[in-house]
């Protein structure tokens, strides 16, 4: 195993886990006031609506799809009677649809942030960094699903990437499992881990404060104050 294999698949994940945990503790203790998504709805609403709906619903489905595919052992599906074909169908079609929604929604939100001047001037550097890194994660994941898995790629991420992730989380690392993974999957994982590294220092922390009814709530109505008389 080369130095870079050890770095990317053993050292790098644990560095990021440490940053993720300690960073959240530091952020919570020093910047509770900034622990939010900093809504920009009052600056522009029309472009936000569809971008936000598509992205948030899409990313939630993608997230639970990753949990089902990577954190749940493959043997569990065999035990409950879900065949390889059934799993593959759901991963490609439902995962692909969620991926499309996430990509389109993310693109709309990115365009909104860089083309609406009032939003751009009120954006921080971390807002733009999040969009770039998140865009890389989403695009590489979507490309792997559509360009590799859906076209009959032989690499089974549930037999290699899934056990590797579970090994990292249980402190029983098996970096050798990642050596033979296709390049696209490696780039997706490296960018996804990078997202967790910047998470505590960006607006992404609002994920931990979102109420369960967030996606069903009505949009906040902003009205200008006018003097009477």
C-alpha beads as a LAMMPS data file, in Angstrom:
LAMMPS data file: protein, C-alpha beads

229 atoms
228 bonds

1 atom types
1 bond types

-500.0 500.0 xlo xhi
-500.0 500.0 ylo yhi
-500.0 500.0 zlo zhi

Masses

1 110.0

Atoms # bond

1 1 1 0.000 0.000 0.000
2 1 1 1.419 3.375 -1.053
3 1 1 1.703 6.435 1.170
4 1 1 -1.141 8.155 -0.683
5 1 1 -3.417 5.155 -0.250
6 1 1 -2.747 5.265 3.467
7 1 1 -3.259 9.022 3.552
8 1 1 -6.556 9.226 1.627
9 1 1 -8.198 6.108 3.037
10 1 1 -6.849 6.074 6.606
11 1 1 -5.247 9.325 7.803
12 1 1 -7.427 11.839 5.931
13 1 1 -10.805 10.528 7.228
14 1 1 -9.687 10.627 10.859
15 1 1 -8.269 14.142 10.491
16 1 1 -11.629 15.258 9.121
17 1 1 -13.596 13.472 11.859
18 1 1 -11.531 15.350 14.448
19 1 1 -12.119 18.684 12.663
20 1 1 -15.828 17.917 12.316
21 1 1 -16.356 17.139 16.020
22 1 1 -14.058 19.773 17.530
23 1 1 -15.134 22.369 14.977
24 1 1 -18.792 22.011 15.936
25 1 1 -17.969 22.277 19.621
26 1 1 -15.917 25.427 18.983
27 1 1 -18.564 26.968 16.700
28 1 1 -21.378 26.288 19.166
29 1 1 -19.447 27.789 22.066
30 1 1 -18.289 30.884 20.202
31 1 1 -20.936 31.657 17.575
32 1 1 -24.401 30.500 18.594
33 1 1 -25.884 33.643 17.057
34 1 1 -24.510 32.620 13.659
35 1 1 -25.816 29.061 13.959
36 1 1 -28.319 29.444 11.119
37 1 1 -28.733 29.401 7.361
38 1 1 -29.049 33.204 7.248
39 1 1 -32.192 33.312 5.148
40 1 1 -31.987 35.500 2.042
41 1 1 -35.658 35.164 1.159
42 1 1 -36.293 38.853 1.831
43 1 1 -33.660 39.704 -0.801
44 1 1 -35.121 37.481 -3.541
45 1 1 -37.969 34.959 -3.401
46 1 1 -38.981 33.685 -6.849
47 1 1 -35.715 31.984 -7.769
48 1 1 -35.327 30.634 -4.258
49 1 1 -38.593 28.676 -4.272
50 1 1 -37.837 26.001 -6.871
51 1 1 -34.124 25.841 -6.214
52 1 1 -34.670 25.309 -2.503
53 1 1 -37.468 22.754 -2.893
54 1 1 -35.641 20.643 -5.482
55 1 1 -32.310 20.756 -3.688
56 1 1 -33.542 20.037 -0.166
57 1 1 -35.931 17.223 -1.086
58 1 1 -33.352 15.744 -3.443
59 1 1 -30.484 15.878 -0.951
60 1 1 -32.602 14.298 1.800
61 1 1 -33.459 11.328 -0.425
62 1 1 -29.833 11.067 -1.548
63 1 1 -28.678 11.110 2.075
64 1 1 -30.954 8.275 3.156
65 1 1 -30.021 6.394 0.001
66 1 1 -26.370 6.615 1.032
67 1 1 -27.243 5.436 4.536
68 1 1 -29.104 2.447 3.079
69 1 1 -26.341 1.612 0.631
70 1 1 -23.222 2.239 2.688
71 1 1 -24.037 1.915 6.369
72 1 1 -26.401 -1.053 6.074
73 1 1 -24.452 -4.265 5.310
74 1 1 -25.241 -5.998 2.047
75 1 1 -26.059 -9.204 3.926
76 1 1 -29.048 -7.502 5.572
77 1 1 -30.759 -7.066 2.208
78 1 1 -30.134 -10.711 1.350
79 1 1 -31.645 -11.673 4.706
80 1 1 -34.869 -9.660 4.176
81 1 1 -35.238 -10.866 0.579
82 1 1 -34.151 -7.813 -1.382
83 1 1 -32.286 -9.154 -4.380
84 1 1 -29.363 -7.502 -6.171
85 1 1 -31.669 -6.623 -9.076
86 1 1 -34.254 -4.988 -6.804
87 1 1 -31.625 -2.953 -4.985
88 1 1 -29.941 -1.941 -8.237
89 1 1 -33.278 -0.825 -9.720
90 1 1 -34.070 1.374 -6.727
91 1 1 -30.560 2.792 -6.523
92 1 1 -30.477 3.737 -10.204
93 1 1 -34.014 5.005 -10.759
94 1 1 -34.984 6.493 -7.406
95 1 1 -31.431 7.537 -6.614
96 1 1 -31.023 8.931 -10.127
97 1 1 -34.253 10.955 -9.873
98 1 1 -33.185 12.350 -6.503
99 1 1 -29.771 13.119 -7.984
100 1 1 -31.341 15.061 -10.857
101 1 1 -33.455 17.088 -8.418
102 1 1 -30.388 17.826 -6.303
103 1 1 -28.240 18.850 -9.270
104 1 1 -30.932 21.081 -10.788
105 1 1 -31.862 22.627 -7.450
106 1 1 -28.241 23.227 -6.519
107 1 1 -27.550 24.812 -9.897
108 1 1 -30.539 27.144 -9.514
109 1 1 -29.371 28.181 -6.048
110 1 1 -25.830 28.746 -7.333
111 1 1 -27.075 30.909 -10.223
112 1 1 -29.263 32.850 -7.824
113 1 1 -26.371 33.570 -5.493
114 1 1 -23.994 34.793 -8.208
115 1 1 -26.487 36.644 -10.447
116 1 1 -28.665 38.468 -7.907
117 1 1 -26.464 41.354 -6.837
118 1 1 -28.107 41.928 -3.455
119 1 1 -27.498 38.292 -2.528
120 1 1 -23.958 38.249 -3.874
121 1 1 -22.843 41.270 -1.879
122 1 1 -24.361 39.740 1.270
123 1 1 -22.673 36.384 0.711
124 1 1 -19.601 35.398 2.678
125 1 1 -16.623 33.548 1.266
126 1 1 -17.739 30.456 3.155
127 1 1 -21.104 30.546 1.328
128 1 1 -19.350 30.344 -2.021
129 1 1 -16.900 27.678 -0.818
130 1 1 -19.818 25.516 0.368
131 1 1 -21.542 25.803 -2.996
132 1 1 -18.388 24.798 -4.868
133 1 1 -17.536 21.821 -2.633
134 1 1 -21.155 20.684 -2.393
135 1 1 -21.456 21.000 -6.163
136 1 1 -18.380 18.783 -6.622
137 1 1 -19.828 16.163 -4.260
138 1 1 -23.223 16.124 -5.963
139 1 1 -21.891 16.135 -9.520
140 1 1 -19.324 13.382 -8.956
141 1 1 -21.916 11.242 -7.169
142 1 1 -24.497 11.797 -9.899
143 1 1 -21.916 11.025 -12.579
144 1 1 -20.997 7.767 -10.872
145 1 1 -24.653 6.719 -10.682
146 1 1 -25.579 7.632 -14.234
147 1 1 -22.274 7.105 -15.996
148 1 1 -21.074 3.974 -14.219
149 1 1 -23.613 2.106 -12.101
150 1 1 -26.540 2.610 -14.493
151 1 1 -24.470 1.465 -17.466
152 1 1 -23.528 -1.853 -15.932
153 1 1 -20.297 -1.061 -14.118
154 1 1 -18.971 -4.130 -12.311
155 1 1 -17.639 -2.376 -9.206
156 1 1 -19.982 -3.015 -6.254
157 1 1 -19.553 -0.175 -3.791
158 1 1 -21.508 -2.132 -1.165
159 1 1 -18.725 -4.705 -0.993
160 1 1 -15.855 -2.223 -0.805
161 1 1 -16.823 1.378 0.025
162 1 1 -19.547 0.395 2.488
163 1 1 -17.281 -1.831 4.634
164 1 1 -14.517 0.794 4.399
165 1 1 -16.814 3.528 5.778
166 1 1 -18.173 1.288 8.523
167 1 1 -14.618 0.313 9.447
168 1 1 -13.596 3.984 9.738
169 1 1 -16.599 4.787 11.952
170 1 1 -16.026 1.739 14.169
171 1 1 -12.264 2.468 14.411
172 1 1 -11.408 -0.746 12.602
173 1 1 -10.079 0.764 9.354
174 1 1 -9.561 -1.308 6.229
175 1 1 -7.967 1.172 3.770
176 1 1 -6.954 -1.647 1.419
177 1 1 -10.589 -1.961 0.325
178 1 1 -10.397 1.402 -1.458
179 1 1 -7.292 0.744 -3.535
180 1 1 -9.151 -0.842 -6.453
181 1 1 -12.136 1.541 -6.473
182 1 1 -12.792 3.405 -9.760
183 1 1 -11.314 6.895 -9.952
184 1 1 -14.739 8.579 -10.051
185 1 1 -15.765 6.962 -6.770
186 1 1 -12.503 8.029 -5.136
187 1 1 -12.979 11.660 -6.197
188 1 1 -16.561 11.569 -4.902
189 1 1 -15.436 10.268 -1.512
190 1 1 -12.518 12.694 -1.184
191 1 1 -14.771 15.666 -1.984
192 1 1 -17.509 14.377 0.344
193 1 1 -15.035 14.028 3.218
194 1 1 -13.780 17.558 2.467
195 1 1 -17.360 18.780 2.857
196 1 1 -17.419 17.420 6.406
197 1 1 -14.148 19.242 7.108
198 1 1 -15.606 22.662 6.257
199 1 1 -19.067 21.879 7.678
200 1 1 -18.597 23.360 11.197
201 1 1 -17.373 26.686 9.829
202 1 1 -20.170 27.319 7.316
203 1 1 -23.939 27.699 7.082
204 1 1 -24.226 23.908 6.914
205 1 1 -24.441 23.842 10.718
206 1 1 -28.088 24.871 10.373
207 1 1 -28.833 21.240 9.475
208 1 1 -28.667 20.385 13.180
209 1 1 -31.192 23.090 14.049
210 1 1 -33.809 22.497 11.368
211 1 1 -37.227 21.493 12.798
212 1 1 -38.741 18.278 11.461
213 1 1 -41.581 20.318 9.927
214 1 1 -39.209 22.599 8.009
215 1 1 -39.969 21.299 4.528
216 1 1 -43.715 21.574 5.061
217 1 1 -43.774 25.022 6.614
218 1 1 -44.981 28.035 4.719
219 1 1 -42.471 30.589 3.542
220 1 1 -41.789 33.402 5.960
221 1 1 -43.565 36.560 4.843
222 1 1 -41.484 39.721 5.010
223 1 1 -43.340 43.051 4.955
224 1 1 -41.879 46.498 4.995
225 1 1 -42.797 48.724 7.913
226 1 1 -44.686 51.889 6.995
227 1 1 -45.547 54.819 9.194
228 1 1 -49.186 55.619 9.821
229 1 1 -50.619 59.099 9.614

Bonds

1 1 1 2
2 1 2 3
3 1 3 4
4 1 4 5
5 1 5 6
6 1 6 7
7 1 7 8
8 1 8 9
9 1 9 10
10 1 10 11
11 1 11 12
12 1 12 13
13 1 13 14
14 1 14 15
15 1 15 16
16 1 16 17
17 1 17 18
18 1 18 19
19 1 19 20
20 1 20 21
21 1 21 22
22 1 22 23
23 1 23 24
24 1 24 25
25 1 25 26
26 1 26 27
27 1 27 28
28 1 28 29
29 1 29 30
30 1 30 31
31 1 31 32
32 1 32 33
33 1 33 34
34 1 34 35
35 1 35 36
36 1 36 37
37 1 37 38
38 1 38 39
39 1 39 40
40 1 40 41
41 1 41 42
42 1 42 43
43 1 43 44
44 1 44 45
45 1 45 46
46 1 46 47
47 1 47 48
48 1 48 49
49 1 49 50
50 1 50 51
51 1 51 52
52 1 52 53
53 1 53 54
54 1 54 55
55 1 55 56
56 1 56 57
57 1 57 58
58 1 58 59
59 1 59 60
60 1 60 61
61 1 61 62
62 1 62 63
63 1 63 64
64 1 64 65
65 1 65 66
66 1 66 67
67 1 67 68
68 1 68 69
69 1 69 70
70 1 70 71
71 1 71 72
72 1 72 73
73 1 73 74
74 1 74 75
75 1 75 76
76 1 76 77
77 1 77 78
78 1 78 79
79 1 79 80
80 1 80 81
81 1 81 82
82 1 82 83
83 1 83 84
84 1 84 85
85 1 85 86
86 1 86 87
87 1 87 88
88 1 88 89
89 1 89 90
90 1 90 91
91 1 91 92
92 1 92 93
93 1 93 94
94 1 94 95
95 1 95 96
96 1 96 97
97 1 97 98
98 1 98 99
99 1 99 100
100 1 100 101
101 1 101 102
102 1 102 103
103 1 103 104
104 1 104 105
105 1 105 106
106 1 106 107
107 1 107 108
108 1 108 109
109 1 109 110
110 1 110 111
111 1 111 112
112 1 112 113
113 1 113 114
114 1 114 115
115 1 115 116
116 1 116 117
117 1 117 118
118 1 118 119
119 1 119 120
120 1 120 121
121 1 121 122
122 1 122 123
123 1 123 124
124 1 124 125
125 1 125 126
126 1 126 127
127 1 127 128
128 1 128 129
129 1 129 130
130 1 130 131
131 1 131 132
132 1 132 133
133 1 133 134
134 1 134 135
135 1 135 136
136 1 136 137
137 1 137 138
138 1 138 139
139 1 139 140
140 1 140 141
141 1 141 142
142 1 142 143
143 1 143 144
144 1 144 145
145 1 145 146
146 1 146 147
147 1 147 148
148 1 148 149
149 1 149 150
150 1 150 151
151 1 151 152
152 1 152 153
153 1 153 154
154 1 154 155
155 1 155 156
156 1 156 157
157 1 157 158
158 1 158 159
159 1 159 160
160 1 160 161
161 1 161 162
162 1 162 163
163 1 163 164
164 1 164 165
165 1 165 166
166 1 166 167
167 1 167 168
168 1 168 169
169 1 169 170
170 1 170 171
171 1 171 172
172 1 172 173
173 1 173 174
174 1 174 175
175 1 175 176
176 1 176 177
177 1 177 178
178 1 178 179
179 1 179 180
180 1 180 181
181 1 181 182
182 1 182 183
183 1 183 184
184 1 184 185
185 1 185 186
186 1 186 187
187 1 187 188
188 1 188 189
189 1 189 190
190 1 190 191
191 1 191 192
192 1 192 193
193 1 193 194
194 1 194 195
195 1 195 196
196 1 196 197
197 1 197 198
198 1 198 199
199 1 199 200
200 1 200 201
201 1 201 202
202 1 202 203
203 1 203 204
204 1 204 205
205 1 205 206
206 1 206 207
207 1 207 208
208 1 208 209
209 1 209 210
210 1 210 211
211 1 211 212
212 1 212 213
213 1 213 214
214 1 214 215
215 1 215 216
216 1 216 217
217 1 217 218
218 1 218 219
219 1 219 220
220 1 220 221
221 1 221 222
222 1 222 223
223 1 223 224
224 1 224 225
225 1 225 226
226 1 226 227
227 1 227 228
228 1 228 229
